[in-house]
Amino acid sequence: MSPDTPEQRVPLPAHEQPKERRRVDSVLIVNTGDGKGKSTAAFGVMARGWARGWRVGVVQFMKSGEWKVGEKKLADHLGVDWWTLGDGFTWESTDLDESAAINVHAWGVARGKLASGDYDLLVLDELTYIINYGWVSVVEVVEGIEGRWPKTNVVVTGRDAPPELVEIADTVTEMRMVKHAYEKGVRAMKGIEY
């Protein structure tokens, strides 16, 4: 990335920052990058929103509903609406056309939830993959997010967030991997990775 891309912006010096802060109806947060923690951070926001009495929903792309993950168990316990609508990551797929169709359907579900007015917060976990694989256009995703119910906050996760998504986001965090236990041959751990 070149230093002038939105992902690399340096915060404004204090003397150039707005003197007053304004309230907005909702924000879009994007957690991207190759490091661990994108979804974990999103689920922290999920828990925080729930604790504030918000109506919260999660739509997971790519990930399989057969996976038994801790965050889903927490969501069930809290009464957070949850849809895991993928069939596993592409390197595990035996039929990429079917994987594409499943994730296009997942976007249709998410788009309906965005517009519904039923949620104060929606987490769209691993959304960037369906854009980057060309299964759903970035224009359609941007339109869906921008056309959401005005009071629905959104958190999007996934590697390689497209510039168009970064541009409309209010907050973008890029997780950078410094090192990971997986590189040393350590298997994913229950309670840490899932």
VENWODA-V436175 format. One record per pair of residues at least 24 apart in sequence whose C-alpha atoms are under 10 Angstrom apart, sorted by the first residue. I is the first residue (numbers start at 1). GAP is how many residues later the second one is. If there is no record, write none. Layout:
{{I,GAP} {I,GAP}}
This chain:
{{5,158} {5,161} {5,162} {6,157} {6,160} {6,161} {6,163} {6,166} {7,25} {7,26} {7,154} {7,156} {7,159} {7,160} {7,164} {7,165} {7,166} {7,167} {8,164} {8,165} {8,166} {24,126} {24,127} {25,95} {25,124} {25,125} {25,126} {25,127} {25,128} {26,94} {26,95} {26,122} {26,123} {26,124} {26,125} {26,126} {26,127} {26,128} {26,144} {27,94} {27,123} {27,124} {27,125} {27,126} {27,127} {27,128} {27,141} {27,142} {27,143} {27,144} {28,93} {28,94} {28,95} {28,117} {28,118} {28,124} {28,125} {28,126} {28,127} {28,128} {28,137} {28,138} {28,140} {28,141} {28,142} {28,143} {28,144} {29,94} {29,124} {29,125} {29,126} {29,127} {29,128} {29,136} {29,137} {29,139} {29,140} {29,141} {29,142} {29,143} {29,144} {30,93} {30,94} {30,98} {30,124} {30,125} {30,126} {30,127} {30,128} {30,129} {30,131} {30,135} {30,136} {30,138} {30,139} {30,140} {30,141} {30,142} {30,143} {30,144} {31,94} {31,95} {31,97} {31,124} {31,125} {31,126} {31,127} {31,128} {31,129} {31,130} {31,135} {31,140} {31,141} {31,142} {31,143} {31,144} {32,94} {32,96} {32,124} {32,125} {32,126} {32,127} {32,128} {32,129} {32,130} {32,134} {32,140} {32,141} {32,142} {32,143} {32,144} {33,124} {33,125} {33,126} {33,127} {33,128} {33,140} {33,141} {33,142} {33,143} {33,144} {34,124} {34,125} {34,126} {34,140} {34,141} {34,142} {34,143} {34,144} {35,124} {35,139} {35,140} {35,141} {35,142} {35,143} {35,144} {35,145} {36,139} {36,140} {36,141} {36,142} {36,143} {36,144} {36,157} {37,120} {37,137} {37,138} {37,139} {37,140} {37,156} {38,87} {38,88} {38,117} {38,118} {38,119} {38,120} {38,121} {38,135} {38,136} {38,137} {39,32} {39,84} {39,85} {39,86} {39,87} {39,116} {39,117} {39,118} {39,119} {39,154} {40,31} {40,85} {40,117} {40,152} {40,153} {40,154} {41,114} {41,116} {41,132} {42,80} {42,81} {42,82} {42,83} {42,112} {42,113} {42,114} {42,115} {43,28} {43,29} {43,31} {43,32} {43,80} {43,82} {43,112} {44,27} {45,76} {45,77} {45,78} {45,109} {45,110} {46,25} {46,29} {46,34} {46,75} {46,76} {46,77} {46,109} {47,24} {47,27} {47,28} {47,31} {47,33} {49,71} {49,72} {49,73} {49,104} {50,25} {50,28} {50,29} {50,30} {50,70} {50,71} {51,27} {53,67} {54,26} {54,65} {54,66} {54,67} {54,98} {55,24} {55,25} {55,26} {55,62} {55,63} {55,64} {55,65} {55,66} {55,67} {55,97} {56,24} {56,25} {56,26} {56,62} {56,63} {56,64} {56,65} {56,66} {56,67} {56,96} {56,97} {57,24} {57,25} {57,26} {57,53} {57,56} {57,57} {57,61} {57,62} {57,63} {57,64} {57,65} {57,66} {57,67} {57,97} {58,24} {58,25} {58,26} {58,52} {58,55} {58,63} {58,64} {58,65} {58,66} {58,67} {58,96} {58,97} {59,24} {59,25} {59,26} {59,27} {59,47} {59,48} {59,50} {59,51} {59,54} {59,63} {59,64} {59,65} {59,66} {59,67} {59,68} {59,97} {60,24} {60,25} {60,26} {60,43} {60,46} {60,47} {60,50} {60,63} {60,64} {60,65} {60,66} {60,67} {60,97} {61,24} {61,25} {61,26} {61,27} {61,28} {61,41} {61,42} {61,43} {61,44} {61,45} {61,46} {61,49} {61,63} {61,64} {61,65} {61,66} {61,67} {61,68} {61,69} {61,96} {61,97} {62,24} {62,25} {62,26} {62,27} {62,28} {62,37} {62,38} {62,40} {62,41} {62,44} {62,63} {62,64} {62,65} {62,66} {62,67} {62,68} {63,24} {63,25} {63,26} {63,27} {63,40} {63,62} {63,63} {64,24} {64,25} {67,127} {68,122} {68,126} {69,121} {69,122} {69,124} {69,125} {70,120} {70,121} {70,122} {70,123} {70,124} {71,120} {71,122} {71,123} {72,122} {81,38} {81,41} {82,40} {82,41} {83,26} {83,27} {83,41} {84,41} {85,24} {85,25} {86,40} {89,40} {90,39} {90,43} {97,38} {99,31} {99,36} {100,30} {100,33} {100,34} {100,35} {100,36} {101,34} {101,35} {102,33} {103,24} {103,26} {103,27} {103,32} {103,33} {104,26} {104,27} {104,31} {104,32} {105,31} {106,24} {107,28} {107,29} {107,33} {107,34} {107,37} {108,28} {108,36} {110,31} {110,34} {110,35} {111,29} {111,30} {111,32} {111,33} {111,34} {111,36} {111,37} {112,32} {112,36} {113,31} {113,35} {113,36} {113,39} {114,30} {114,31} {114,32} {114,33} {114,34} {114,35} {114,36} {114,37} {114,38} {114,39} {114,40} {115,29} {115,30} {115,31} {115,32} {115,33} {115,34} {115,35} {115,37} {116,32} {116,33} {116,36} {117,31} {117,32} {117,33} {117,34} {117,35} {118,31} {118,33} {118,34} {119,30} {119,32} {119,33} {119,34} {119,35} {120,29} {120,30} {120,31} {120,32} {120,33} {120,34} {121,30} {121,31} {121,32} {121,33} {121,34} {122,30} {122,31} {122,32} {122,33} {122,34} {123,30} {123,31} {123,32} {123,33} {123,34} {124,30} {124,31} {124,32} {124,33} {124,34} {125,30} {125,31} {125,32} {125,33} {126,30} {126,31} {126,32} {126,33} {126,35} {127,28} {127,29} {127,30} {127,31} {127,32} {127,34} {128,28} {128,29} {128,30} {128,31} {128,32} {128,33} {128,34} {128,37} {129,28} {129,29} {129,30} {129,31} {129,32} {129,33} {130,28} {131,29} {131,30} {131,31} {132,26} {132,27} {132,28} {132,29} {132,30} {138,24} {138,25} {138,26} {138,27} {139,25} {139,26} {141,24} {142,24} {142,25} {142,26} {142,27} {145,24}}
